[in-house]
Amino acid sequence: MSDYAVVNPATGESVKEYPTISDAELETAISAAEGAFRNWSQDTSVADRAAMVGRVGEFHVERREELADIIIREMGKPREQALGEIDFCGDIYGFYADNAEKFLADEPIELLAGDGNAIIRKSAMGPLIGIMPWNFPYYQVARFAGPNLIVGNPVLLKPAPQCPESAAAIQQMMADAGLPAEAYQTILATNDQIADAIADPRVRGVSLTGSERAGAAVAEIAGRNLKKVVLELGGSDPFILLGSDDLDEAIEAAVGARLDNTGQSCNAAKRFIVTEELYDDFLSGFSEKMKAAQPGDPTSDETEIGPLSSSTATERLQDQLDRAIAQGATVAVGGERDGNFFPATVLTDVAPENDAYREEFFGPVATVYKVASEDEAVELANDTPFGLGSYVFSNDPDQAQRVAARLDTGMVYVNGVGLDGAELPFGGVKRSGFGRELGTYGIQEFINKKLIRTLK
């Protein structure tokens, strides 16, 4: 089988294989991207590029049904969530198109001494490589490619091996919006080819969303070649419940935070840390609703969770679960998987010596912990190698803000889930990576902040 192929995870059907790029074709692509940086990037204005990127966003909304069909085939995303992802992409491209001139305007600096003036001019760095995951095939591209194309950085986009069809659809939308072929190129490359491309002096930076292993490998190559890198890696986000005036509402939020994208989201809530006075009622209600969320046909508008993305992902999650149970975890809710359809599962009694205490479950498996105090909740929440997102639920506003300030994460959401927005920066700390995407910070990662000091 080719490295790039669409295999429907719901049915096991091999839909289509795509050829890997040749070394000569990769060289041509890098050369073309370098040409785009020297020409297209210099010959177009921010407004010109913003207009094209804005049109890409409009195409996402106009073509949402056919785009959704593609990722349902590729990675099994339930239809309603697939459509939501595509609509969010429209928001992201539109946000950057509408605000780019403000974000990229010259920034004056007040001089402490001397005559004249000084400004920071924000301009393109050069060709970038984007290495994308399979769990959000459109959204991950939007938040990387959208702002960087407006800046004027040509993009070489490597999709996940199971998502070549959605990558081709994005390539078509870029072309239809008027972007020249050399400004945005999809490269179906091997890992070795990508390593060589990162080392190429014409490539100025790389952004990866993926696993710790992949992030470490890319960062090593980038560092060795003095390249700027942004990494968005895994997460084991805590959902901390310290108090609630409506426990049923908090439980609904907890289930939604765990099962979005069939639990295959870096910033999904995965560890549920509950104060002891609420623990029993929370565990009972949470378990009941998790059990009711049965995997179903991802093409149906009614399906809440679909199959896992691939047989490899399913086997990996099953192995994690089996080890967790063997090492002492208790299954409060579970069941037998059916092919790639994995049952929603709730674990308790996950001790620090259990592998599951440190690992990220990338699927519909939740772990629930009881704590006696706010301090214990914070200590447990921070006792992880990851630091992406977190959720704090409390009916005491001062407590919520106090806990939010103490969490060692890149993002905190208070008394709500699903609160992401195009204007809100996304990223983490520790082994969840570094750098930010989205918002004003996302467009600043790969720009040349050039000082221009003028005396007369």
Buried (B, 14 or more C-beta within 10 A) or exposed (E): EEBBBBBBBBBEEEEEBBEBBEEEBBBBBBBBBBBBBEEBBEEBEBEBBBBBBBBBBBBBBEBBEEBBBBBBBBBBBBBBBBBBBBBBBBBBBBBBBEBBEEBBEEEEEEEEEEEEBBBBBBBBBBBBBBBBBBBBBBBBBBBBBBBBBBBBBBBBBBBBBBBBBBBBBBBEBBBEBBBBEBBBBBBBBBBEBBBBBBEBEBBBBBBBBBBBEBBEBBBEBBEEBEBBBBBBBBBBBBBBBBBBEEBEEBBBBBBBBBBBBBBBBBBBBBBBBBBEEBBEBBBEBBBEBBBEBEBBBBBEEEBBBBBBBBBEBBEBBBEBBEBBBEBEBEBBBBBEBEBBBBBBBBBBBBEEEBEBBBBBBBBBBBBBBBBEEBEBBBEBBBEBEBBBBBBBBBEEEEBBBBBBEBBBBBBBBBBEBEEBEBEBBBBBBBBBBBBBBBBBBBBBBBBBEEEEEEEE
